[in-house]
Structures are given as structure tokens and as C-alpha cells.
Amino acid sequence: MKLYHSFKTSIIGLRVNRVRSLLTILGIVIGISAIILIFSIGKGAENLILDQLGGMGAETIVVRPGQEPKGPSDFAESLFQDSLTTKDIEALKRKENVPHLSQIAPAVIVPGSVSYRGETFKSFNFGWSAELMKEMYDAELESGIVFGEKEIRNKASVAIIGSDVKDEFFPYEDPVGKNVKIKDRNFKIVGVLAPKGSISGFNIDELVVVPYSTAQKYLLGIDYYHEVIIKADSPENVEITVRDIEDTLREVHDITDSSKDDFFIVTQEGMVDQIGTILSVLTIFLSAVVGIALVVGGVGVMNIMLVSVTERTREIGLRKAIGATNKDIMAQFLFEAILLTVSGGIAGVLIGAFFSFLTAIILTNFAGLDWTFSFSTGAALLGIVVSAGIGIVFGIYPAKKASQKSPIEALRYE
Amino acid sequence: MQKPLISVKDIEKTYNDEGGETRALRGVSFDVNPGEFIAIMGPSGSGKSTLLHMLGFLDRPTKGEYKFSGRIASNFSDDEQAHLRNEKIGFVFQAFNLLPKTSVLDNVKLPLFYSDIEESKWNDLATRAINSVDLSHRIHHETQQLSIGEKQRVSIARALVTDPDVIFADEPTGNLDSKSGGLIMDIIKRLHYKGKTIILITHETYTAGYADRMIKIRDGKVESDEKIESSRKIGEFKK
């Protein structure tokens, strides 16, 4: 018998038991839908994060004090590291040390809030360079000006505020020239940023930026920085600039062994790589869980196939009596198993795609995320191949059993 | 002298069951010439079904020699036996063994699936076989919609579709009322007139009367083997 006829015979066999066939593949359908959903959400999350990181700019290099954090607690620790100081900034600014550096500004984080006439607003307070901030986040000024080198040098008490801060305190008036308080110190507002939203996890609209020198001296009382933000003159030169920065800082800090570095460098590319790694580990882990579910589904298929073989003993006997060889019977039942699992796989891909799409709609409309629906044809193909594999692995034993039935035993069976 | 189509010599079959050995056949010998219509009779447990399974390549004898068309059957592989069953033999079973929820046409086509005959001829062959048992008006009906007499006619059409040399009929009227039983025997008799070799297994003397030779089996041995001088003709059924 030709393969095509085995295939046709299998379809007829499955049609006879429609409801059972549907129930049998349910496990496979759910498993494959889960795989499609996991891949889609993984890809969506990656796109979302990359989109947000994109705002940081490919040429941006961030230097942070301490050892590279391995977890959230390490990150908190970096706030108390004092290894990055003005001396480092001076060294990095020198052309002969870092030739491709185009801009540099240190930053400090001022925890707390901002207040105006007794009202407080939970803001992100930064001591930074307003010019670099504006450029890095591609932010527009709604009114006023940005403070410059002079204000930084003079440790002036001036601030630039985001649009949410403005809306909170000055809904109907121009805040430029008004004074807000951070840690009991008055800061004169010189500029207001236009609404922008979140970039790299910061809500720009909730920012309050003051000169870093002022924040260091009057708000924190420290002489070191929480981070140093550097821009290379082009994205291609980021790699070489990172090396120049490392060499310069090691020289200034008297470090010969790179494993003893008291600073670490973050670039957009590095972050993208890291996030990609985390997401793929997560995807693999979840897929493994789904894989177990699929094995369980496969065992279910085997179970039902065995029942079906027993039930159809008479049919097997008849087929043998009219000329079917053992191979024909084996092919028929194996095809039935594969057909079952592959149709389960295809249904799973479609259902998975549907739920991925639904997830995208929900996340966009109800969670306010800028989520893009993504459907990986690779994952779909993988799902179908895996389901065919399950059909073969779990179908072979029942098929073998069917083929070994003796025709007379089979015909005698009542 | 004509060369026999089937020749068995001292055939024995022993089953090893839990309760010990069962000797279903204890040395059976006879020849069947092409075109003969033989009835094999015997009470239940006499070994007549076992004999049919041997002759139809559904089982192998424990001892003895079986020649089919002059070839020694014990030398055939499983696949060769399957091929012979498909090409040379048609089975008609007491319980019909039709596929449920499948049309008459597809049931009759089933042996062609396993044959070397080109697919383009399948519909034609199956339709002709169905016409020969007067069921053309039921061709697209599913088998569970048919009466039991019609079901047996479908199973005869299925046995005929590959144009085999021998038809083995195992109690073909056993499940039927006398009227449809007579109709079935008429069809079988007609096949005999057309030149087919027929081996009929039955325990009813009346049905056996359609054959022109009767072999009686008892306790796994041939009890008698004689010609029937005036066998029953088509349309003669009554009970």
C-alpha cells in the first residue's frame, strides 16, 4: 500500500471517532499554544525593553562605581560607592586619554521628593548636567532655559522640572522663576520640559534636574558621583571609547588587575545583550516546563491509541485478511497518531497566535504599554515539528502492537 | 488430470493454551480442483474454522504440507501471504466485518488499497462488484444503514473486487434469516457458475446442499468426502 493510502485510511479512522480524537489532542493543543504564547510574549517584552533603551542612544556610555551588580541589592550598594570623583572626570575629559569622547557629565541621585508651598510630589531628583540630559532624552523645553556650565561651576540653586511636576504644582501658571524645595533647600525653576513619557524606565515627566555640583554639596554632602554619563562621538567608536575609559580609570585608581575594578561600564549594546540573555533563559525555562506538559500530552495520545487498537482489533483482523501486511497496519496507526498530534500542533499554533494577539491588545489598551504583537514563524514551525515528533514517539508502540495482532485472533474478537 | 488448486496432506494444528494442548486438526488431507464448490461441514469445535484459516493463509499449520497453485505454502513469508490473501482469495465472514460509518463503496474498495491495481480503476472495479450483488442503489449509503442481508452482500462484493481465484465463505448465512440466506447462497452459486472456486464452511446441511462436494470434519479429521449428485440450484431456497 502506498503512503498516500495509509494517510487516507488514517483520516477515515480518525473521522469515525471525532470526539475522542479531539479530546486526545487537547493536551497537545494546550502545550503548543503555550509555546507560541511564551515565545510571543518573550519577543514582545524584548521589543518593549529595546524600544525603551533606544531612548538612551547608542553612543551613550554609563560609568558606575563599584563592582558590576549581580542583583538588585548590589545595585543599591553602588549608591554608597565613592570611587568615582572629580579627579576621574578631569582625567576622562583629557583628549589624549579618551579621544572619541564628545560629552561627559557626572550625575548623582537625590532620593526623596520635591515640594512647593507645603505640597509634595514624589519625583526623580537628579544632580546632573541639564544640557546632556536634554540631549540624551531628546527632550524639548516647554518654557524657560536649561542651566549650563556656569551654574554648575557656581553650584547655583536652579532646577529644571518635568511636565508632571509642573501639572502638580503649577497647573495654570508658568513655573519659571518660582521656587520649589528639595530637602529644605530652595531651587529656582529655570526651565520646564515638554511631556515626553518613559524612556529607559524613567518617567521623564517626573524628573527634577539640578546641577550635580549643587546636589553633591548642599543636598547629599558627598564628593563622589553615582554615575558618569559619557557620549562617544559616534556609535562605532563606543567600543574603543569603553576601552579608553577603562584604561584611564585604572590608571587614575592604580588598578592593574581588571578583576579588581572599582567601577563598571554599561552601554546600550551591553544592556541589550544582557536583557536578551535573561529573556532567552526565561523562555527556555518556560519552554522546558511546557515540554513536560507535552510529554504528558504524548502519553495521553499513546493511551488513547492503545485503547483504539484494542477496540479496533476486528478491523485490524479484517484488513489483514484482505491483504494488509504488518507494515501497512503499522503505517496506518502511526499515521493516525502523527495526524492527531500534528493537527493538535496546528490548532495550538493558531490558538497560541490568537492569545498572543489578545495579550498584545490587552497590554496596549489596558496596561498602557507600547506592546507590539509578534508572531514567530520559527516558533510555529518548531511547534508543528515537535507535535509530529510526539506523534512518532508515542504512536510507535501502539502501532507496533496493532501490526502484531494475528488476523484470526483479531477476527474472532467479539 | 487437472492440477489441484489446493492440496493439503496430513495437516495438523496444535494450539498451546493455558489448559494445555488443543489438537484442532489431526491430519487432514484432500485436494480442491479449480472451479469446485466444496462445502466443509462439521459440528462446532470440529476444527473446520481452523482448517479454513490454514487454507486462507490466516494461520500456519503445525505439521503437514499445504500446496497452493502447486507452491508449498509453508515457504511463504508473512508479506507474501498477505499478498496472496489480497490477490487470490476473497473472504466472506459470518459477522460481515464491515467498517462502520463508511460507505458501501469505500468498504468494497478496501482490498484495492492493499493491491497493486492502479487507483484509477478502483471505482470502476468496486462499482462492478457492487452491481454483481444487486446493491447499486445503496452504493453511497453507510453500512450501518443497511439490512443484515444487504451487509452480507457488501461483504461478498468486497471479496470479489480483486477478482480472486477462491472464495472462502465462513458460515455466510449464519446470521441471516432464511430468505436473505437463500439470496446469499444464490449469489455464491452464481459465482460458482462463473468459474470461481468456492469453499463454504457451514454446519447447516441445507446450505451445504448448494455445493457439489461435501467434506465432513469431526474431531480434527476428515470423516467423509463425497460428491453431491443433485446440488441445489439458484432460486431454490426454502427452509
Interface residues (C-beta under 8 A of the other chain):
Chain A: M1 H5 T9 I12 R15 V16 R314 E315 G317 L318 R319 K320 A321 I322 G323 A324 T325 N326 K327 D328 S406 P407 I408 L411
Chain B: H53 G56 L58 D59 D78 D79 A82 H83 R85 N86 E87 F91 F93 N97 L99 P100 K101 T102 D106 L110 P111 F113 Y114 S115 R158 T162
